[in-house]
């Protein structure tokens, strides 16, 4: 064997930044050659199924050990041109990060409604996992500070289809009017990206010791803000896609020194997730959990979980100050209700721009409070708009798990489903009239409307795919 090639793949080893290589050699003294070899291997491909849209056949696929809805694919297909992906039947998520599912299972009471904040949410992998794992009457706030990333977060959550979700666009320090409001806060912090070197070579080019220090300082600022948002005994989950102690162990220590108790997990040894010492050297009682690409079928990922031990006076849930929506009149509400499977579970409201939304009654008071507490947000199930006597349904309604299952629909072939996502107007063998749910394998894709001799395609313009579909139909 050539000493300059990987013992696992026969390929040249990855040229790592010298400082990073020294760091990992110290962290993995006997395993470093295997770690470096793993970075030359193909990136594993994994998906997580939507339990409310059970149309994806996972028979024969290898499961992700720590997530019952996670599976590995033997190769990477073209997800963009899979109608099931566009319908929200599954989410493409890196397997190591699905460890959040097991953390929730062991530390949060998922049998009761919770208020949960995903503080650094885009593009939506952990948000969609949370939506599936939580009690259906829970509130899930998915926040993203970078405005340009909010649209992809919103799109992925619309595909997932859960009506108990809020999308917000705030810096963590802007949410001080929500002190003590949440039962669980997830901080999947912006980091130096060391765990993504195999998946994203650009992350390696951008890495530096200075960027690690910058990320660590930013993470502490985010954690300090997150701490105030939790109620006493609330759960804080901290994760990064990196390996270094500056961003991981030091931030674990920071939390244990500032009102939090670390919660150890029980993970089977055959998962090969490494328990890393992250607490005080004398006590050794704080830990985090590290995924390494040579040990697990996934990328680099670190996660640690805490319980808040200090008291923060919770904000009063005053819904009287809501400012941007009005309740629909009875006749309007009755018209909107026809589009939902269980309309008695919702109340109906209109925004200043005319958009109609449905709020789960179990969360109505909370949503109305959020209307005043958050400036930049979108919440509730987007229903559509009234145009005179007509109601124009929204794309989000078609993808929602709350949509009326008895509405008329039309099953599309794969070719027509892809043409739908190209935003082409479709031609059917039989004439159709009115609003129809375009469907593929029983899953809703969106709306079409039969008008005279033509069928109009109501896919939103910014959802249109631009790829050539000829070889896929």
C-alpha positions in Angstrom: 0.0 0.0 0.0 1.3 3.4 -0.9 1.9 5.3 2.4 0.4 8.4 0.9 -3.0 6.7 0.2 -5.9 5.9 2.5 -5.9 2.4 4.0 -9.7 2.3 3.6 -10.3 3.7 0.1 -7.0 3.7 -1.7 -7.4 7.4 -2.4 -5.0 10.1 -1.4 -5.7 11.5 2.1 -7.6 14.7 2.4 -5.2 17.7 2.8 -6.5 19.1 6.1 -5.5 22.5 7.5 -2.4 21.9 9.6 -3.9 23.4 12.8 -7.1 21.3 12.4 -5.0 18.1 11.7 -3.0 18.7 14.9 -6.3 19.2 16.8 -7.8 16.0 15.6 -4.6 14.0 16.1 -4.6 15.1 19.7 -8.3 14.3 20.0 -8.1 10.9 18.2 -4.5 9.7 18.8 -5.0 6.1 17.7 -8.0 6.7 15.4 -6.8 9.6 13.4 -5.8 7.6 10.3 -9.3 6.1 10.2 -10.8 9.5 10.7 -8.8 11.0 7.8 -9.6 8.0 5.6 -13.3 8.4 6.2 -13.1 11.9 4.7 -12.3 10.4 1.4 -15.3 8.1 1.4 -18.6 9.0 -0.3 -21.0 11.0 1.9 -23.8 8.8 3.2 -27.3 9.7 2.0 -30.1 9.6 4.5 -33.7 10.7 4.7 -36.3 11.1 7.4 -39.9 10.1 6.7 -42.9 12.3 7.5 -45.1 10.2 9.8 -48.2 12.1 8.7 -47.6 11.4 5.0 -47.0 7.7 4.9 -46.5 7.1 1.2 -42.7 6.5 1.0 -41.8 2.8 0.7 -38.8 2.3 3.0 -38.8 -1.5 2.7 -35.3 -2.9 2.5 -33.6 0.3 3.5 -31.1 0.4 6.4 -32.6 2.3 9.3 -30.7 5.1 11.1 -30.2 3.6 14.6 -31.2 6.6 16.7 -34.3 7.7 14.7 -37.2 5.4 13.9 -38.2 7.4 10.8 -34.6 7.8 9.5 -33.2 5.6 6.7 -30.1 5.4 4.6 -30.3 5.3 0.8 -27.9 3.2 -1.3 -27.2 6.2 -3.5 -28.2 9.8 -4.0 -31.2 10.2 -6.3 -32.3 13.5 -7.8 -34.5 14.6 -5.0 -35.7 17.7 -6.8 -37.4 15.5 -9.4 -39.1 13.2 -6.9 -42.8 14.3 -6.5 -42.8 12.6 -3.1 -40.1 14.9 -1.9 -41.9 17.9 -3.2 -45.1 16.7 -1.4 -43.3 16.5 2.0 -43.3 12.7 2.3 -39.7 12.9 3.6 -36.9 15.3 4.4 -33.3 14.8 3.2 -31.3 15.1 6.5 -27.8 14.1 7.5 -28.1 11.0 9.7 -25.9 12.2 12.7 -28.1 15.2 13.2 -31.1 13.0 13.7 -29.6 12.1 17.1 -31.8 15.0 18.2 -34.7 12.5 18.0 -33.2 10.3 20.7 -32.3 13.3 22.9 -35.9 14.4 22.9 -37.1 11.0 23.6 -34.9 10.7 26.7 -35.3 14.2 28.1 -38.6 15.8 27.1 -42.1 14.8 28.0 -43.5 14.3 24.5 -46.9 13.1 25.8 -48.0 16.6 26.7 -48.1 19.9 24.8 -44.9 21.8 25.0 -43.7 25.2 23.9 -40.6 24.6 21.8 -38.2 27.0 20.1 -35.7 26.0 17.4 -33.6 29.1 17.6 -31.3 28.7 14.6 -33.7 26.8 12.4 -32.9 27.2 8.6 -33.1 25.2 6.5 -35.5 23.2 8.6 -34.1 19.7 9.2 -34.4 19.9 13.0 -37.6 21.9 12.8 -39.4 19.2 10.8 -38.0 16.5 13.2 -39.4 18.5 16.1 -42.8 19.0 14.5 -43.1 15.2 14.0 -41.9 14.3 17.5 -44.0 16.7 19.6 -47.5 16.4 20.9 -49.9 17.7 18.3 -51.0 20.5 20.6 -47.5 21.8 21.1 -46.3 25.1 19.8 -43.2 25.1 17.7 -41.4 28.4 16.9 -38.8 28.1 14.2 -36.6 31.1 14.2 -33.9 32.1 11.7 -31.9 35.3 12.1 -30.6 35.5 8.5 -33.5 36.9 6.4 -32.3 35.3 3.1 -32.6 31.8 4.7 -36.2 32.3 6.0 -37.8 31.5 2.7 -36.3 28.0 2.4 -37.2 27.4 6.0 -40.8 28.4 5.3 -40.9 26.2 2.2 -39.7 23.1 4.0 -42.2 23.6 6.8 -45.0 24.1 4.3 -44.1 20.8 2.7 -44.1 19.1 6.1 -47.6 20.4 6.6 -48.1 20.9 10.4 -50.4 23.7 11.5 -48.9 24.4 14.9 -45.7 26.1 13.6 -44.5 29.7 13.7 -41.7 30.9 11.5 -39.9 34.0 12.8 -37.0 36.2 11.7 -35.3 37.6 14.8 -31.9 37.9 16.4 -31.9 35.8 19.6 -31.4 39.0 21.7 -34.6 40.5 20.1 -36.8 38.0 21.9 -36.4 39.4 25.4 -40.2 40.0 25.7 -40.6 36.2 25.7 -38.6 35.4 28.9 -39.4 32.1 30.5 -41.9 31.3 27.7 -40.5 28.0 26.4 -40.3 24.5 27.8 -37.6 23.4 25.3 -35.1 25.5 23.3 -32.9 23.9 20.6 -29.7 25.7 19.7 -28.1 24.1 16.6 -25.5 26.8 16.6 -23.7 28.4 13.7 -20.2 26.9 13.8 -16.9 26.4 12.1 -18.3 23.4 10.1 -15.5 21.0 10.8 -18.0 18.1 10.7 -18.9 19.0 7.1 -15.4 18.8 5.5 -16.4 15.7 3.6 -19.8 16.9 2.6 -18.8 20.5 1.9 -15.1 21.1 0.9 -15.7 24.8 1.0 -16.1 24.5 4.7 -12.5 23.3 4.9 -11.3 26.3 2.8 -13.0 28.7 5.2 -11.8 27.1 8.4 -9.3 28.8 10.6 -8.4 29.0 14.2 -9.7 32.6 14.2 -13.1 31.5 12.8 -13.3 28.9 15.6 -12.9 31.7 18.2 -15.4 33.9 16.5 -17.9 31.1 16.3 -17.5 30.3 20.0 -18.1 33.9 21.0 -21.2 34.0 18.8 -22.4 30.7 20.3 -22.1 32.0 23.9 -24.1 35.1 22.9 -26.8 33.0 21.5 -26.8 30.6 24.5 -27.0 33.6 26.9 -30.2 34.8 25.1 -31.6 31.3 24.9 -31.2 30.8 28.6 -33.6 33.7 29.4 -36.3 32.2 27.1 -36.6 29.0 29.1 -38.8 28.4 32.0 -37.3 26.8 35.2 -36.7 23.0 34.6 -36.8 23.7 30.9 -34.6 21.7 28.5 -31.9 23.3 26.4 -30.4 21.2 23.6 -27.1 22.5 22.2 -25.5 21.1 19.1 -22.8 21.9 16.5 -21.4 20.2 13.4 -17.9 20.5 14.7 -15.3 18.7 16.9 -13.2 21.2 18.7 -13.5 21.8 22.5 -13.6 25.6 22.0 -17.1 25.4 20.4 -18.3 22.3 22.2 -16.8 21.5 25.7 -16.2 25.2 26.6 -19.8 26.0 25.8 -21.0 23.0 27.9 -19.0 24.4 30.8 -20.4 27.9 30.2 -23.9 26.5 30.6 -23.2 24.5 33.7 -21.6 27.6 35.3 -24.7 29.7 34.4 -27.8 28.1 35.7 -27.9 24.7 33.9 -27.4 21.1 34.9 -26.1 18.8 32.2 -28.2 15.7 31.6 -26.4 12.5 30.6 -27.9 10.2 28.0 -27.9 6.4 27.7 -26.8 5.4 24.2 -26.2 1.8 23.1 -22.5 1.1 22.6 -23.1 -0.3 19.1 -24.2 3.1 17.9 -20.5 4.1 18.2 -21.4 7.6 19.4 -18.6 8.8 21.6 -19.3 10.3 25.0 -16.9 13.2 25.4 -15.9 14.7 28.7 -17.1 18.3 28.6 -17.3 19.3 32.2 -14.9 20.5 34.9 -11.7 18.5 35.0 -12.2 17.8 38.7 -15.8 16.8 38.7 -16.1 15.3 35.3 -19.8 15.3 35.4 -20.8 17.1 32.2 -20.7 15.3 28.9 -21.5 15.8 25.3 -21.9 13.2 22.5 -19.8 13.2 19.4 -20.4 11.5 16.0 -17.2 10.9 14.0 -17.5 9.9 10.3 -15.2 6.8 10.8 -17.4 5.5 13.6 -20.9 6.2 12.5 -22.6 6.3 9.1 -22.9 10.1 9.1 -21.0 13.4 9.4 -19.3 15.1 12.4 -21.9 16.2 15.0 -21.9 17.1 18.6 -24.8 17.4 21.0 -25.4 18.0 24.7 -28.5 18.5 26.7 -29.3 20.5 29.9 -32.0 21.4 32.4 -32.4 24.9 33.6 -32.0 25.2 37.4 -32.6 28.9 37.9 -35.9 30.9 37.8 -36.8 33.4 35.2 -40.0 35.3 35.7 -42.2 34.1 32.8 -43.9 36.6 30.5 -47.6 37.0 31.0 -49.6 35.5 28.2 -51.7 38.5 27.3 -53.5 38.0 24.0 -55.4 41.3 24.2 -52.7 43.3 22.4 -52.8 41.4 19.1 -52.5 43.9 16.3 -52.3 42.5 12.8 -55.2 40.1 12.3 -59.0 40.1 12.6 -61.5 37.3 13.2 -63.4 36.3 10.1 -67.1 37.0 10.0 -69.4 34.0 10.5 -70.2 33.6 6.8 -66.5 33.9 5.8 -65.5 31.4 8.5 -68.1 28.9 7.4 -66.8 29.2 3.8 -63.2 28.7 4.9 -64.1 25.8 7.2 -65.1 23.6 4.3 -61.5 23.3 3.3 -60.4 21.6 6.5 -60.8 18.0 7.7 -61.7 19.0 11.3 -62.7 22.7 11.1 -64.1 22.6 14.7 -60.5 22.4 15.8 -59.6 25.8 14.3 -60.6 29.5 14.4 -60.3 31.6 11.3 -58.6 35.0 10.9 -57.6 37.5 8.2 -54.3 39.4 7.9 -54.2 43.0 6.7 -53.1 41.8 3.2 -56.3 39.7 2.9 -54.6 36.3 3.6 -56.9 34.0 5.6 -55.3 31.7 8.2 -56.6 29.0 10.5 -55.3 28.8 14.1 -55.6 25.6 16.1 -58.0 26.4 18.9 -55.7 24.6 21.4 -53.1 27.3 20.7 -55.3 30.3 19.8 -54.4 32.3 22.9 -50.7 31.6 22.4 -50.8 32.6 18.8 -52.5 35.8 19.5 -49.9 36.6 22.1 -47.1 35.9 19.5 -48.8 38.3 17.1 -47.7 41.1 19.4 -44.5 39.5 20.8 -42.8 38.9 17.4 -42.6 41.5 14.7 -41.2 39.4 11.9 -43.2 36.1 11.8 -45.6 33.9 10.0 -47.9 31.6 11.9 -51.0 29.5 11.6 -52.2 27.5 8.6 -52.2 29.7 5.5 -55.6 29.1 3.9 -55.8 31.4 0.9 -57.8 34.6 0.1 -61.3 35.6 -0.7 -61.7 37.2 -4.1 -65.3 38.5 -4.2 -67.5 35.4 -3.7 -64.7 33.0 -4.5 -62.0 31.6 -2.3 -58.5 31.1 -3.7 -56.8 28.3 -1.7 -53.1 28.6 -0.8 -50.4 26.1 -1.7 -49.7 25.6 2.0 -53.3 24.5 2.5 -52.8 21.8 -0.2 -49.8 20.4 1.6 -51.2 20.7 5.1 -52.0 17.7 7.2 -55.2 19.5 8.1 -56.7 19.8 4.6 -60.1 18.2 4.0 -59.4 14.7 2.6 -62.7 14.7 0.9 -61.9 17.5 -1.5 -61.9 16.5 -5.2 -58.5 15.5 -6.5 -56.9 14.1 -9.6 -54.1 11.5 -9.5 -51.1 12.4 -11.7 -48.6 10.1 -13.4 -45.0 10.9 -12.6 -44.6 12.7 -15.9 -47.6 14.9 -15.2 -46.5 15.4 -11.6 -43.1 16.7 -12.8 -44.8 18.8 -15.5 -46.9 20.3 -12.6 -43.7 21.2 -10.8 -42.4 22.8 -14.0 -45.6 24.9 -13.8 -46.9 23.7 -17.1 -50.6 23.7 -17.7 -51.8 20.1 -17.9 -54.2 18.4 -20.3 -56.4 15.6 -19.0 -58.4 13.0 -21.0 -61.6 14.1 -19.4 -62.7 17.7 -18.8 -62.4 18.9 -15.2 -64.1 21.9 -13.4 -63.3 23.9 -10.3 -60.5 23.4 -7.8 -58.8 20.0 -7.6 -55.9 18.7 -5.5 -53.2 17.5 -7.9 -52.0 14.2 -6.3 -49.2 11.7 -6.8 -49.5 8.3 -5.1 -52.2 9.7 -2.9 -50.2 12.7 -1.7 -51.2 16.3 -2.4 -48.9 18.3 -4.6 -50.9 21.5 -4.9 -53.9 23.0 -6.7 -55.1 23.0 -10.3 -58.4 24.5 -11.5 -60.4 23.5 -14.5 -61.7 26.6 -16.4 -63.6 25.8 -19.6 -61.3 23.8 -21.9 -58.1 24.4 -19.9 -56.6 23.5 -16.5 -54.7 26.2 -14.7 -51.7 25.3 -12.6 -51.6 27.1 -9.3 -48.1 26.1 -8.2 -46.4 29.2 -6.7 -43.9 30.7 -9.2 -41.0 30.5 -6.8 -41.6 26.7 -6.3 -41.1 26.0 -10.0 -38.3 23.6 -10.9 -36.1 24.5 -13.8 -34.4 21.2 -14.5 -34.9 19.2 -17.7 -37.3 16.3 -16.8 -37.0 14.3 -20.0 -34.7 11.5 -18.7 -36.9 11.2 -15.5 -40.3 10.5 -17.1 
